[in-house]
Amino acid sequence: MSKLVNMNLKLFLNELASSSPAPGGGSTAALAGALGAALSSMVCNLTIDKQGYEAVQHDIHEMRTQSEQLRKQLTELIDKDTEAFNEVMKALKMPKETDEQKEKRRTAMQTAFKHAADVPLTTARTCVQLMDIARVVAEKGNKNSISDAAVSALMAQAGVQAAILNVRINLGSIKDTTYTQHISTEIQTLLQTAMEKTSDILGIVEQSL
Amino acid sequence: MSKLVNMNLKLFLNELASSSPAPGGGSTAALAGALGAALSSMVCNLTIDKQGYEAVQHDIHEMRTQSEQLRKQLTELIDKDTEAFNEVMKALKMPKETDEQKEKRRTAMQTAFKHAADVPLTTARTCVQLMDIARVVAEKGNKNSISDAAVSALMAQAGVQAAILNVRINLGSIKDTTYTQHISTEIQTLLQTAMEKTSDILGIVEQSL
């Protein structure tokens, strides 16, 4: 299959809706984050060199650099999530006749499930980072585009929530309890942080609307 | 500009991040909804003709028809939102030398702002409709894809919240208070309904995870 990010929106939506389980919620989470990052960048671009925003130029330039970096990462995670899912499917289809084959398959599956949990975990972490940018953009960016700063945060929030569900789905198949306990704790923290940050940003926007 | 839905994901994200104010949060809201609809359709497709799901085939077929209909509408709203914004920009640039020109411009702007509020309002309404489908899909669909039903609801929720912000931004420029009061009441109801429905769906999914 060609890279998802090279598909047009219509085709990507068709692919998502199809009976193939990937792309699914994990790639969608990464796309939601990438959309959020693009919106923070847009507000920066609409603030740079604009009259009345002289005092924030340095900060906004810095925010644009950061949001473009996160957009790049989140865009890559769209395909990475589907690739990780396909690796799980590949491991599942490995032969399991002999004891040796069974052991090899078991190891491959555990590795694949861990990777399939790690990818949306990275998506969730990256979306939380994006919220710090969206906050500065909401506070200091062009007031005509303040709703776009809020939508940036909302997309990042949906990205975190969706990504975490995809982490949890995979945790259920991982036997390494040290790993699963560690990740479980991190996703709880990420989710709570994301909710607080989003609510904070929406509060800032509410004052300006 | 060519249609947004014919752009590949990378190019659409570039266009969104650019210094052009459209596409912005409104088109993103519609895309979030379309992604949500596609995921509900995917879970239906992964449930149809599957062993163990014989009893729900009729309902799931019905849900797929409905989610595909909503996906079509939400996909169209991606471009409609940007077109509506461009109409506002066009009206703003109309000549305003003579009294007649001023009056003509004023009328065109009011029409354009109402349309620019109506489009995201339709997005919000459609995303709320999608939640009723996501709920049935979460309850009756393939349990292996239950996280995708949840992500469907999360994308619909982000779509509602983002669309409503875009309605509100435009309401501020509309002089017809009968219209603005009517819409303000509706968006409050839509937002509350969306939050309740999403929380309900996430609760169902939580029991199965």
Boltz contact constraints between the chains, C-beta under 6 A:
constraints:
  - contact:
      token1: [A, 5]
      token2: [B, 9]
      max_distance: 6.0
  - contact:
      token1: [A, 5]
      token2: [B, 10]
      max_distance: 6.0
  - contact:
      token1: [A, 6]
      token2: [B, 8]
      max_distance: 6.0
  - contact:
      token1: [A, 7]
      token2: [B, 8]
      max_distance: 6.0
  - contact:
      token1: [A, 8]
      token2: [B, 6]
      max_distance: 6.0
  - contact:
      token1: [A, 8]
      token2: [B, 7]
      max_distance: 6.0
  - contact:
      token1: [A, 8]
      token2: [B, 8]
      max_distance: 6.0
  - contact:
      token1: [A, 9]
      token2: [B, 5]
      max_distance: 6.0
  - contact:
      token1: [A, 9]
      token2: [B, 12]
      max_distance: 6.0
  - contact:
      token1: [A, 10]
      token2: [B, 5]
      max_distance: 6.0
  - contact:
      token1: [A, 12]
      token2: [B, 9]
      max_distance: 6.0
  - contact:
      token1: [A, 13]
      token2: [B, 34]
      max_distance: 6.0
  - contact:
      token1: [A, 13]
      token2: [B, 38]
      max_distance: 6.0
  - contact:
      token1: [A, 16]
      token2: [B, 38]
      max_distance: 6.0
  - contact:
      token1: [A, 17]
      token2: [B, 38]
      max_distance: 6.0
  - contact:
      token1: [A, 17]
      token2: [B, 41]
      max_distance: 6.0
  - contact:
      token1: [A, 17]
      token2: [B, 42]
      max_distance: 6.0
  - contact:
      token1: [A, 19]
      token2: [B, 45]
      max_distance: 6.0
  - contact:
      token1: [A, 19]
      token2: [B, 46]
      max_distance: 6.0
  - contact:
      token1: [A, 24]
      token2: [B, 148]
      max_distance: 6.0
  - contact:
      token1: [A, 25]
      token2: [B, 147]
      max_distance: 6.0
  - contact:
      token1: [A, 25]
      token2: [B, 148]
      max_distance: 6.0
  - contact:
      token1: [A, 25]
      token2: [B, 151]
      max_distance: 6.0
  - contact:
      token1: [A, 28]
      token2: [B, 35]
      max_distance: 6.0
  - contact:
      token1: [A, 28]
      token2: [B, 151]
      max_distance: 6.0
  - contact:
      token1: [A, 34]
      token2: [B, 13]
      max_distance: 6.0
  - contact:
      token1: [A, 35]
      token2: [B, 28]
      max_distance: 6.0
  - contact:
      token1: [A, 38]
      token2: [B, 13]
      max_distance: 6.0
  - contact:
      token1: [A, 38]
      token2: [B, 16]
      max_distance: 6.0
  - contact:
      token1: [A, 38]
      token2: [B, 17]
      max_distance: 6.0
  - contact:
      token1: [A, 41]
      token2: [B, 17]
      max_distance: 6.0
  - contact:
      token1: [A, 42]
      token2: [B, 17]
      max_distance: 6.0
  - contact:
      token1: [A, 45]
      token2: [B, 19]
      max_distance: 6.0
  - contact:
      token1: [A, 46]
      token2: [B, 19]
      max_distance: 6.0
  - contact:
      token1: [A, 147]
      token2: [B, 25]
      max_distance: 6.0
  - contact:
      token1: [A, 147]
      token2: [B, 165]
      max_distance: 6.0
  - contact:
      token1: [A, 147]
      token2: [B, 166]
      max_distance: 6.0
  - contact:
      token1: [A, 147]
      token2: [B, 169]
      max_distance: 6.0
  - contact:
      token1: [A, 148]
      token2: [B, 24]
      max_distance: 6.0
  - contact:
      token1: [A, 148]
      token2: [B, 25]
      max_distance: 6.0
  - contact:
      token1: [A, 150]
      token2: [B, 165]
      max_distance: 6.0
  - contact:
      token1: [A, 151]
      token2: [B, 25]
      max_distance: 6.0
  - contact:
      token1: [A, 151]
      token2: [B, 28]
      max_distance: 6.0
  - contact:
      token1: [A, 151]
      token2: [B, 162]
      max_distance: 6.0
  - contact:
      token1: [A, 154]
      token2: [B, 158]
      max_distance: 6.0
  - contact:
      token1: [A, 154]
      token2: [B, 161]
      max_distance: 6.0
  - contact:
      token1: [A, 154]
      token2: [B, 162]
      max_distance: 6.0
  - contact:
      token1: [A, 158]
      token2: [B, 154]
      max_distance: 6.0
  - contact:
      token1: [A, 158]
      token2: [B, 158]
      max_distance: 6.0
  - contact:
      token1: [A, 161]
      token2: [B, 154]
      max_distance: 6.0
  - contact:
      token1: [A, 162]
      token2: [B, 151]
      max_distance: 6.0
  - contact:
      token1: [A, 162]
      token2: [B, 154]
      max_distance: 6.0
  - contact:
      token1: [A, 165]
      token2: [B, 147]
      max_distance: 6.0
  - contact:
      token1: [A, 165]
      token2: [B, 150]
      max_distance: 6.0
  - contact:
      token1: [A, 166]
      token2: [B, 147]
      max_distance: 6.0
  - contact:
      token1: [A, 168]
      token2: [B, 209]
      max_distance: 6.0
  - contact:
      token1: [A, 169]
      token2: [B, 147]
      max_distance: 6.0
  - contact:
      token1: [A, 209]
      token2: [B, 168]
      max_distance: 6.0
